[in-house]
Amino acid sequence: MPLTICIYEDSKFTNFLPLSQLRPAYTLRAGVVPFYMKCLHYFADADIVFACREQLARWLADTEKNHPVNIIKKRETDILFLNGRIRDYGDLPKLVGESRISTLYQNNGETVGILLKNDALRDMPEVATPLDYQQHLEKEGGNIPDFDTSATLYNYLWEMMGDIDREIRADIENLKDTLTGPHAAKVHDGVFWVAQDEVYLGNDVEIMPGAVIDASSGPIYIGGNCRIEPHAAIYGPAYIGPNSVVVAGKITACSIGHTCRVGGEVEHSIFQSYVNKYHAGFIGHSYVGSWVNFGAMTTNSDLKNNYSNIKVTLNGVSVDTGSNKVGSFIGDHTKFGIGTLLTTGINIGVCCNIFGGLLVSDREIAPFSWGTTGSFVPHDFRKALQTAEVVTRRRGYQMNNAEIALLQAVAESTTSDRGILKL
């Protein structure tokens, strides 16, 4: 039976703030592709639809035009509601493939997915919302049996950072058949290669003399139209997204999104897209949202002097990460003045403007904050939006009404969880 997969958000989306403030967690990534795309490796012919918070729907529909958002059209298919926090698929594909009845799949009491067989959906309308299906499931009550699965779920952002090595390796392995060799790549004399057979280049990549590309510890994929400048060193496993520039510095085990400018030292970190870290300074074990700008010498701590586990304050609650290597979590459109120093495990919201050249010792900084430690004030929305529009236009991007409305909702604290599924 053909399969439709509805990837949904649940109530734990707040565990992935600030990155989930403006996007569903399933559009994040630790490797080369967003998490939601991994399901196609296990369910190759499935149709994908998205269920998300209503306030994100317009943005997501504009961004992911090939997949319906918050609408499910009834077809002659089974429907798998798949938790967007899925980390490892385990035996779930096998269980779904063998199931002859509707089934709830759980791991440690949490719902990983729910398979609804086509013959159980006769009463559903031809076009329905994910919330309509939730109501259908509530009516079914205990009629759907539950089954344990070895599939696991993400609970926090730092788990994604911990998976960078594994995810880049897995994604490149899965993409190998499509990496048929670059066209019009320009590799200058004087590039230093290590394990070159584990390096994959997209079209129109340019690598300048004096660059070091070292894949001895894992594969490296450099996307189309990238430029790697002299004195840049990239150590795998690593992914550099299309249209990005790597300047002098050291990039180690990172997933860098499209249209970024990266220099200095970056280690075991994930950059979403349009991130500007052009100058010297260190960012390690961090997850950075889109349109973030790091002033020269901005540096974060990712290790405490006593090597103890790092705690992160999330939604006002201190959480032990279980790791002694955790850096920063930085929301979209946040800017840092020169010489900014970030304390270990700091959580910084959307559209902050932080400056002053001091150590920022706060554990959690609210969205739209302006200033530095001890003197933060609310950042006026109109001024923050004006800056965001200037920055995006510089990269040839025009913010749309959906993005602006979403930023305004964050600024006015009118965000809502309506649209998440409670399955």
C-alpha positions as CSV (number, residue, x, y, z in Angstrom):
1,M,0.0,0.0,0.0
2,P,1.4,3.5,-0.9
3,L,2.3,5.7,2.1
4,T,1.7,9.3,3.0
5,I,3.9,10.6,5.8
6,C,2.7,13.5,7.9
7,I,5.7,14.9,9.8
8,Y,4.4,16.8,12.8
9,E,5.4,19.0,15.8
10,D,4.6,18.0,19.4
11,S,4.6,19.9,22.6
12,K,8.4,19.5,23.0
13,F,9.1,22.0,20.3
14,T,10.0,24.5,23.0
15,N,13.0,22.3,24.0
16,F,14.6,23.5,20.7
17,L,14.3,27.2,21.3
18,P,15.6,29.6,20.1
19,L,16.1,27.7,16.8
20,S,12.5,26.4,16.8
21,Q,11.1,30.0,17.4
22,L,10.8,30.6,13.6
23,R,10.8,27.0,12.2
24,P,9.7,23.5,13.1
25,A,12.4,21.4,14.6
26,Y,12.2,18.9,11.7
27,T,13.6,21.5,9.3
28,L,16.8,21.7,11.4
29,R,19.8,19.5,10.5
30,A,22.9,18.1,12.0
31,G,24.4,16.8,8.7
32,V,23.7,17.8,5.0
33,V,20.0,17.6,4.7
34,P,17.1,18.7,7.0
35,F,15.9,16.0,9.4
36,Y,12.5,15.6,7.7
37,M,14.2,14.5,4.4
38,K,15.8,11.5,6.1
39,C,12.5,9.6,6.1
40,L,12.8,9.3,2.3
41,H,15.8,7.1,2.8
42,Y,13.6,4.6,4.6
43,F,10.3,5.3,2.8
44,A,11.5,6.2,-0.6
45,D,8.2,6.4,-2.4
46,A,6.2,8.2,0.3
47,D,4.5,11.5,-0.1
48,I,5.4,14.0,2.6
49,V,3.1,16.5,4.2
50,F,3.8,18.8,7.1
51,A,1.9,19.6,10.3
52,C,3.2,22.6,12.2
53,R,2.1,25.5,14.4
54,E,-0.3,27.7,12.6
55,Q,1.9,30.8,12.9
56,L,4.6,28.9,11.0
57,A,2.4,27.6,8.2
58,R,2.8,30.5,5.8
59,W,6.5,30.6,6.2
60,L,6.9,26.8,5.8
61,A,4.6,26.7,2.7
62,D,6.8,29.4,1.1
63,T,10.0,27.6,2.0
64,E,9.0,24.0,1.2
65,K,6.8,24.5,-1.8
66,N,6.8,20.8,-2.8
67,H,5.0,19.6,0.3
68,P,1.5,20.5,1.6
69,V,1.3,22.3,5.0
70,N,-1.5,21.6,7.5
71,I,-3.6,19.9,4.8
72,I,-3.9,16.2,4.2
73,K,-5.7,15.1,1.0
74,K,-7.3,11.7,1.3
75,R,-5.8,9.2,-1.2
76,E,-5.6,5.4,-1.5
77,T,-2.7,5.3,0.9
78,D,-1.9,4.5,4.5
79,I,-0.9,7.5,6.6
80,L,2.1,7.5,9.0
81,F,2.1,10.4,11.4
82,L,5.8,10.7,12.2
83,N,7.1,12.7,15.1
84,G,9.4,15.4,13.7
85,R,11.8,14.9,16.6
86,I,12.9,11.5,15.3
87,R,16.6,10.9,15.8
88,D,17.2,7.3,14.8
89,Y,14.7,5.2,12.8
90,G,15.7,1.9,14.4
91,D,13.2,-0.8,13.5
92,L,10.4,1.6,12.7
93,P,10.6,1.1,8.8
94,K,10.4,-2.6,9.3
95,L,7.5,-2.4,11.7
96,V,5.5,-0.1,9.4
97,G,6.2,-2.3,6.4
98,E,5.0,-5.4,8.1
99,S,1.9,-3.9,9.9
100,R,-1.5,-5.0,8.7
101,I,-3.4,-2.8,11.2
102,S,-3.3,0.7,12.5
103,T,-0.6,0.9,15.1
104,L,0.9,3.4,17.6
105,Y,4.7,3.2,17.9
106,Q,6.3,4.3,21.2
107,N,9.7,4.5,22.8
108,N,9.9,5.1,26.6
109,G,6.3,6.2,26.7
110,E,6.7,8.8,23.9
111,T,4.9,8.6,20.6
112,V,7.3,8.1,17.7
113,G,4.7,7.6,15.1
114,I,1.1,6.4,14.4
115,L,0.3,4.3,11.3
116,L,-3.3,4.7,10.1
117,K,-4.3,2.0,7.6
118,N,-6.4,3.2,4.7
119,D,-9.4,1.1,5.5
120,A,-9.6,2.7,8.9
121,L,-10.0,6.2,7.3
122,R,-13.3,5.8,5.5
123,D,-15.0,8.4,7.7
124,M,-12.4,11.0,7.1
125,P,-13.2,13.8,4.6
126,E,-11.4,14.1,1.3
127,V,-9.5,17.1,2.5
128,A,-8.7,17.5,6.2
129,T,-6.3,19.1,8.6
130,P,-3.9,17.2,10.9
131,L,-6.0,18.4,13.8
132,D,-9.0,16.7,12.2
133,Y,-7.0,13.5,12.2
134,Q,-6.1,14.1,15.9
135,Q,-9.8,14.3,16.7
136,H,-10.3,11.0,14.8
137,L,-7.6,9.4,16.9
138,E,-9.2,10.7,20.1
139,K,-12.5,9.1,19.1
140,E,-10.8,5.8,18.4
141,G,-9.5,5.8,21.9
142,G,-8.0,2.5,22.9
143,N,-8.8,0.7,19.6
144,I,-5.4,1.3,18.2
145,P,-2.8,-1.1,19.7
146,D,0.6,0.3,20.7
147,F,3.9,-1.3,20.0
148,D,7.4,-0.6,21.2
149,T,10.0,0.6,18.7
150,S,13.8,1.0,18.9
151,A,13.4,4.4,17.0
152,T,14.5,7.3,19.2
153,L,13.7,11.0,19.4
154,Y,15.7,14.2,20.0
155,N,14.9,16.1,23.2
156,Y,17.3,19.0,23.0
157,L,19.5,20.9,20.5
158,W,22.8,19.8,22.1
159,E,21.9,16.2,21.1
160,M,21.9,17.4,17.5
161,M,25.3,19.0,17.9
162,G,26.5,15.7,19.3
163,D,25.4,13.9,16.2
164,I,27.2,16.1,13.7
165,D,29.9,13.5,12.9
166,R,27.4,10.7,12.5
167,E,24.9,12.7,10.5
168,I,27.3,14.1,8.0
169,R,28.8,10.6,7.4
170,A,25.3,9.1,6.9
171,D,24.0,11.9,4.6
172,I,27.1,11.8,2.4
173,E,26.8,8.0,2.2
174,N,23.2,8.3,1.2
175,L,23.9,11.0,-1.3
176,K,26.9,9.4,-3.0
177,D,24.9,8.2,-6.0
178,T,23.9,11.8,-6.8
179,L,27.5,13.2,-6.4
180,T,28.6,12.4,-9.9
181,G,31.5,14.8,-9.9
182,P,31.7,18.6,-10.2
183,H,31.2,20.6,-13.4
184,A,33.4,23.7,-13.9
185,A,35.1,23.3,-10.5
186,K,38.3,25.4,-10.4
187,V,40.9,23.9,-8.1
188,H,44.1,25.9,-8.2
189,D,47.6,24.5,-7.9
190,G,48.8,24.6,-4.3
191,V,45.8,23.1,-2.6
192,F,46.7,20.6,0.1
193,W,44.6,17.4,0.1
194,V,44.4,14.6,2.6
195,A,42.3,11.6,1.8
196,Q,41.1,13.4,-1.4
197,D,38.9,10.4,-2.4
198,E,36.6,11.3,0.5
199,V,36.1,14.9,-0.7
200,Y,33.0,15.7,-2.8
201,L,32.7,19.0,-4.7
202,G,29.6,20.6,-6.1
203,N,29.4,22.5,-9.4
204,D,31.4,25.7,-9.8
205,V,33.4,25.3,-6.6
206,E,36.6,27.3,-6.4
207,I,39.5,26.3,-4.1
208,M,42.4,28.7,-3.9
209,P,46.1,28.0,-3.4
210,G,47.1,27.3,0.2
211,A,43.8,25.8,1.3
212,V,43.9,22.6,3.2
213,I,41.1,20.0,2.7
214,D,41.6,17.1,5.1
215,A,39.1,14.2,5.0
216,S,41.3,11.7,6.9
217,S,38.8,11.8,9.9
218,G,35.7,11.8,7.8
219,P,34.2,12.9,4.4
220,I,33.8,16.5,3.3
221,Y,31.1,17.8,1.0
222,I,31.5,21.3,-0.4
223,G,28.3,22.5,-2.1
224,G,27.9,24.2,-5.5
225,N,29.3,27.7,-6.1
226,C,31.4,27.7,-2.9
227,R,34.8,29.5,-2.6
228,I,37.5,28.2,-0.3
229,E,40.1,30.9,0.1
230,P,43.8,30.7,0.9
231,H,44.8,29.7,4.4
232,A,41.4,28.1,5.0
233,A,41.6,24.6,6.5
234,I,38.6,22.2,6.5
235,Y,38.7,19.0,8.6
236,G,36.1,16.4,8.0
237,P,33.5,15.2,8.6
238,A,32.2,18.5,7.3
239,Y,29.6,20.0,5.1
240,I,29.8,23.5,3.5
241,G,26.5,24.5,1.9
242,P,26.1,26.1,-1.5
243,N,27.1,29.7,-2.2
244,S,29.2,29.9,0.9
245,V,32.7,31.3,1.4
246,V,35.3,30.0,3.8
247,V,38.1,32.5,4.5
248,A,41.3,32.0,6.5
249,G,40.7,29.9,9.5
250,K,40.0,26.4,10.7
251,I,36.6,24.6,10.2
252,T,36.4,21.2,12.1
253,A,33.5,18.8,12.0
254,C,30.9,21.4,11.1
255,S,27.6,21.6,9.2
256,I,27.6,25.0,7.5
257,G,24.4,26.0,5.7
258,H,24.0,27.8,2.4
259,T,25.2,31.3,1.7
260,C,27.4,31.7,4.8
261,R,30.7,33.5,5.2
262,V,32.9,31.7,7.7
263,G,36.4,32.4,9.0
264,G,38.4,32.2,12.2
265,E,37.9,28.9,14.1
266,V,34.6,27.0,14.1
267,E,34.4,23.5,15.7
268,H,31.6,21.0,16.0
269,S,28.9,23.6,15.2
270,I,25.9,24.0,13.0
271,F,25.1,27.2,11.1
272,Q,21.7,27.4,9.5
273,S,22.1,29.8,6.6
274,Y,23.2,33.4,5.8
275,V,25.5,33.4,8.8
276,N,28.3,35.9,8.7
277,K,31.4,34.9,10.8
278,Y,34.0,36.5,8.6
279,H,36.6,37.5,11.2
280,A,38.8,35.9,13.8
281,G,37.3,34.4,16.9
282,F,36.2,31.0,18.1
283,I,32.7,29.4,17.9
284,G,32.5,25.8,19.2
285,H,29.8,23.2,19.9
286,S,27.1,25.7,19.0
287,Y,23.9,25.9,17.0
288,V,23.5,29.2,15.2
289,G,20.3,30.4,13.5
290,S,20.0,32.2,10.1
291,W,21.1,35.8,9.5
292,V,23.4,35.9,12.6
293,N,26.4,38.3,12.4
294,F,29.5,37.8,14.6
295,G,31.6,40.9,15.0
296,A,35.4,40.5,14.9
297,M,36.8,38.4,17.7
298,T,33.4,37.3,19.0
299,T,34.3,34.1,20.9
300,N,32.3,31.6,23.0
301,S,33.3,29.2,25.7
302,D,32.4,25.5,25.2
303,L,34.2,24.0,28.1
304,K,34.2,24.9,31.8
305,N,37.5,25.3,33.7
306,N,36.6,22.4,36.0
307,Y,35.5,20.1,33.0
308,S,32.1,19.5,34.7
309,N,28.8,19.0,32.8
310,I,27.4,22.1,31.3
311,K,23.9,23.3,32.3
312,V,21.7,25.2,29.8
313,T,18.9,27.5,30.9
314,L,15.9,26.8,28.7
315,N,12.6,28.5,29.2
316,G,13.8,29.6,32.6
317,V,14.7,26.0,33.7
318,S,18.3,24.8,34.2
319,V,18.9,21.6,32.3
320,D,22.0,19.4,32.8
321,T,23.2,18.5,29.2
322,G,25.2,15.5,30.4
323,S,28.1,16.9,28.4
324,N,31.2,18.9,29.2
325,K,31.4,20.4,25.7
326,V,28.5,22.8,24.9
327,G,28.8,26.3,23.5
328,S,26.0,28.6,22.4
329,F,22.5,28.5,21.0
330,I,21.8,31.6,19.0
331,G,18.5,32.7,17.5
332,D,18.0,34.1,14.0
333,H,18.9,37.8,13.2
334,T,21.0,38.2,16.3
335,K,24.1,40.5,16.0
336,F,27.3,40.7,18.1
337,G,29.6,43.7,18.4
338,I,33.3,43.3,18.2
339,G,35.1,41.5,21.0
340,T,31.9,39.9,22.5
341,L,32.6,37.0,24.8
342,L,29.9,34.4,25.4
343,T,29.7,32.2,28.5
344,T,29.4,28.4,28.4
345,G,26.0,27.1,27.4
346,I,24.4,30.5,26.7
347,N,20.9,30.6,25.1
348,I,20.3,33.7,23.1
349,G,16.9,34.6,21.5
350,V,15.8,35.9,18.2
351,C,16.7,39.5,17.0
352,C,19.1,40.4,19.9
353,N,21.8,43.0,19.5
354,I,24.6,42.4,21.9
355,F,27.7,44.6,22.2
356,G,30.1,46.3,24.6
357,G,33.1,44.0,24.3
358,L,32.4,42.3,27.6
359,L,31.8,38.7,28.9
360,V,28.1,38.1,28.5
361,S,27.5,36.0,31.6
362,D,23.7,35.6,31.3
363,R,22.5,32.0,31.0
364,E,19.4,32.9,28.9
365,I,18.7,36.1,26.9
366,A,15.1,36.9,25.8
367,P,14.3,37.6,22.2
368,F,14.6,41.2,21.1
369,S,17.1,42.2,23.8
370,W,19.5,45.1,23.3
371,G,22.7,45.8,25.2
372,T,25.0,43.7,27.3
373,T,25.2,41.8,30.6
374,G,23.4,43.8,33.3
375,S,21.9,46.4,31.0
376,F,19.6,44.7,28.5
377,V,16.6,46.6,27.4
378,P,13.8,45.6,24.9
379,H,14.9,46.1,21.3
380,D,12.3,48.2,19.5
381,F,10.6,45.9,16.9
382,R,10.6,48.6,14.1
383,K,14.3,49.2,14.5
384,A,15.1,45.5,14.7
385,L,13.0,44.9,11.5
386,Q,14.7,47.7,9.7
387,T,18.1,46.2,10.5
388,A,16.9,42.7,9.4
389,E,15.6,44.1,6.1
390,V,18.9,45.9,5.4
391,V,20.9,42.8,6.1
392,T,18.8,40.5,4.0
393,R,18.8,42.9,1.0
394,R,22.6,43.0,1.1
395,R,22.4,39.2,0.3
396,G,19.8,39.7,-2.4
397,Y,17.0,38.4,-0.3
398,Q,13.6,40.1,0.3
399,M,11.8,39.3,3.5
400,N,8.2,38.3,3.0
401,N,5.1,39.2,5.0
402,A,5.0,35.8,6.6
403,E,8.5,36.2,8.0
404,I,7.7,39.7,9.2
405,A,4.5,38.7,10.9
406,L,6.3,35.9,12.7
407,L,9.0,38.2,14.0
408,Q,6.4,40.6,15.2
409,A,4.6,37.8,17.1
410,V,7.8,36.9,18.8
411,A,8.5,40.6,19.7
412,E,5.0,41.0,21.1
413,S,4.9,37.7,22.9
414,T,1.9,36.5,20.9
415,T,3.3,33.3,19.6
416,S,1.0,30.3,20.0
417,D,1.4,26.5,20.1
418,R,-1.9,26.0,18.1
419,G,-1.2,23.4,15.4
420,I,1.0,21.1,17.4
421,L,-0.3,17.5,17.6
422,K,-0.9,15.7,20.9
423,L,-0.7,12.1,19.8
